[in-house]
């Protein structure tokens, strides 16, 4: 393992233009070359992605409910679009919660199925031809998720609802419709992301102190939560980045 994804993969990112920015967070491309198959670990994010991979029909992947693995072999490329939290809702014309934990052929969801594309520029050109009308709720939802990501003090749904000036039930309904998963899962995801980011950077972690800071009963509860989130123990996850703990 030891950072194999760093040595055999190339990642590129592109920002959306003004017309796409209300809906799209970023475009991305991953190229790889493996002499032997490699199992890529993907930790869950509360986002929707549209991707093109080789001869596979374009797919829409809803917010993941747990860690996933994808096998990469030989030479390949995947081109993708990550939508802002809530940003895919106007394209879907239905609750994003219907996509949670699922990958669906784009042709089954979109009235204008996407053609095959070779890169992010072509993906953007196609998206600009099928843009739905602006939805002001997308901006509100995206701002709420951004607040969760940036404010480490938010560890409970009622904390978030109070900061947003709305009731818990309304917040839950909006998250189901626009984000695809509930606010509790989004909060947990971003608080645990702080842990995985530190591990990836090789930063020493005070597990007991961090557990108290994030609202866990003790260090053991936090470690179990990180293991469930990553799909593997923290030490094994850190090894993927070529770091010695």
C-alpha positions in Angstrom: 0.0 0.0 0.0 2.2 2.8 1.4 0.8 5.6 -0.7 0.3 3.6 -3.9 -2.5 6.0 -5.1 0.0 8.9 -5.0 2.6 7.1 -7.1 0.3 5.7 -9.8 -2.5 8.3 -10.1 -2.7 11.8 -11.4 -5.5 14.1 -10.2 -6.5 17.4 -11.9 -9.2 19.8 -10.9 -11.0 22.7 -12.6 -13.4 25.4 -11.2 -16.8 26.0 -12.9 -17.4 29.2 -14.8 -20.0 31.7 -13.7 -22.9 30.0 -15.5 -22.2 26.7 -13.8 -21.1 27.9 -10.3 -24.6 28.0 -8.8 -24.8 24.2 -9.4 -21.2 22.8 -9.7 -18.5 22.7 -7.1 -15.7 21.5 -9.4 -14.7 19.3 -12.3 -12.1 16.6 -11.8 -10.1 14.1 -13.7 -8.2 11.0 -12.5 -5.7 9.1 -14.6 -4.1 5.9 -13.4 -1.6 3.3 -14.5 -1.3 0.0 -12.5 0.6 -3.1 -13.5 -1.4 -5.0 -10.9 -5.0 -4.2 -9.7 -5.3 -1.7 -6.9 -8.3 -1.3 -4.6 -9.0 2.4 -4.2 -10.7 3.4 -0.9 -13.3 6.2 -1.2 -14.6 7.8 2.0 -18.2 9.2 1.9 -19.0 12.8 1.1 -22.5 14.4 1.1 -22.3 15.2 -2.6 -23.6 14.0 -5.9 -21.1 13.2 -8.7 -21.6 12.7 -12.4 -18.8 10.7 -14.0 -17.6 9.2 -17.2 -15.3 6.2 -17.1 -14.0 4.5 -20.3 -16.7 2.6 -22.1 -19.1 2.6 -19.1 -22.2 4.7 -19.6 -22.1 8.0 -17.6 -23.3 7.5 -14.0 -24.8 9.7 -11.3 -23.6 8.7 -7.9 -25.6 9.9 -4.9 -24.2 10.8 -1.5 -22.4 7.8 -0.2 -23.6 6.2 3.0 -20.3 4.5 3.8 -16.8 3.8 2.6 -16.5 2.2 -0.9 -13.7 0.5 -2.8 -13.1 0.7 -6.5 -10.7 -1.6 -8.3 -8.3 0.2 -10.7 -6.2 -1.8 -13.2 -4.1 -1.1 -16.3 -4.4 2.4 -17.7 -7.6 4.4 -17.3 -9.3 7.7 -16.8 -12.4 9.0 -15.2 -13.8 12.5 -15.7 -16.3 13.8 -13.2 -18.4 16.7 -12.0 -19.0 17.2 -8.3 -22.1 19.2 -7.6 -22.5 21.7 -4.8 -24.5 20.4 -1.9 -28.0 20.8 -3.2 -26.8 21.7 -6.6 -28.0 18.5 -8.4 -31.6 18.9 -7.1 -32.7 21.2 -9.9 -31.4 18.7 -12.5 -33.1 15.8 -10.8 -36.5 17.4 -10.2 -37.0 15.1 -7.2 -35.6 14.5 -3.8 -31.8 13.7 -3.8 -32.4 11.2 -0.9 -33.6 8.8 -3.6 -30.0 8.6 -4.8 -28.4 8.1 -1.4 -25.9 5.2 -1.5 -26.7 4.5 -5.2 -25.1 4.9 -8.6 -27.6 5.2 -11.5 -27.0 5.5 -15.2 -27.4 9.2 -16.1 -29.7 8.4 -18.9 -32.2 7.0 -16.4 -32.4 10.3 -14.5 -31.7 13.2 -16.9 -34.1 14.3 -19.7 -31.1 15.0 -21.9 -28.6 12.1 -21.4 -25.0 13.3 -21.4 -22.8 12.3 -24.4 -19.4 10.7 -23.8 -16.7 13.3 -22.9 -12.9 13.2 -22.9 -12.2 15.9 -20.4 -13.6 18.4 -18.0 -13.9 21.1 -20.7 -16.2 18.9 -22.7 -18.2 18.0 -19.6 -18.7 21.7 -18.9 -19.7 22.5 -22.5 -22.5 19.9 -22.3 -23.7 21.0 -18.8 -24.1 24.6 -20.1 -26.6 23.3 -22.7 -28.9 21.7 -20.1 -28.9 24.1 -17.2 -32.1 24.2 -15.2 -33.6 27.5 -13.9 -31.8 28.9 -10.8 -33.1 27.6 -7.4 -32.4 30.0 -4.5 -32.7 27.1 -2.0 -29.5 25.6 -3.4 -27.5 28.6 -2.2 -29.1 28.4 1.3 -28.4 24.7 1.6 -24.9 25.0 0.3 -24.2 27.8 2.8 -25.5 25.6 5.6 -23.2 22.7 4.6 -20.3 25.1 4.3 -21.0 26.3 7.8 -20.9 22.7 9.1 -17.6 22.1 7.3 -16.0 25.2 8.7 -17.4 25.5 12.3 -15.9 22.7 14.4 -18.2 23.7 17.3 -21.2 22.3 15.4 -21.6 18.7 16.6 -25.4 18.4 17.0 -28.4 19.0 14.7 -30.1 21.3 17.1 -26.9 23.4 17.2 -27.0 23.7 13.5 -30.7 24.5 13.4 -30.3 27.3 15.9 -27.4 28.8 13.9 -29.5 28.6 10.7 -32.6 30.1 12.3 -34.9 27.3 11.4 -36.5 24.3 13.1 -34.9 20.8 13.2 -37.7 19.2 11.2 -37.5 21.8 8.4 -33.7 21.4 8.3 -34.1 17.6 8.0 -36.7 18.0 5.2 -34.5 20.4 3.2 -31.5 18.1 3.6 -33.4 15.1 2.4 -34.7 17.0 -0.6 -31.4 18.8 -1.6 -28.4 17.1 0.0 -29.7 13.5 0.0 -28.7 12.6 3.6 -29.7 14.1 7.0 -27.9 16.9 8.8 -26.7 14.5 11.5 -24.8 12.4 8.9 -23.3 15.6 7.3 -22.2 16.9 10.7 -20.6 13.6 11.6 -18.9 13.4 8.2 -17.2 16.7 8.5 -16.1 16.3 12.1 -14.6 12.9 11.2 -13.0 14.4 8.1 -10.9 16.6 10.5 -9.5 13.4 11.9 -8.7 11.8 8.5 -7.2 15.0 7.2 -4.8 15.0 10.2 -3.9 11.4 9.6 -3.2 12.0 5.9 -1.0 14.9 6.8 0.9 12.9 9.4 -0.1 15.3 12.2 0.1 13.7 15.7 -3.4 13.2 17.2 -4.4 13.5 20.9 -7.2 10.9 20.5 -8.6 11.4 24.0 -8.7 15.2 23.7 -10.1 15.1 20.2 -12.8 12.6 21.3 -14.0 15.1 24.0 -13.8 18.0 21.5 -16.0 16.2 19.0 -18.6 15.0 21.5 -17.6 11.4 21.8 -17.7 9.6 25.1 -14.1 8.5 25.0 -11.2 7.7 22.7 -12.5 4.2 22.0 -15.8 5.5 20.7 -14.0 8.0 18.4 -11.6 5.3 17.0 -14.6 3.0 16.3 -16.4 5.9 14.5 -13.3 6.7 12.4 -13.0 3.0 11.5 -16.6 2.8 10.4 -16.2 6.0 8.4 -13.0 4.9 6.7 -13.8 1.2 6.4 -10.5 0.3 8.1 -8.6 1.1 11.3 -6.9 4.5 11.6 -3.4 3.1 11.4 -4.2 1.3 8.2 -5.8 4.4 6.7 -2.8 6.5 7.6 -0.5 4.0 5.8 -2.3 4.7 2.5 -0.5 8.1 2.6 2.9 6.7 3.2 3.2 8.1 6.6 4.6 6.3 9.7 2.5 6.8 12.8 
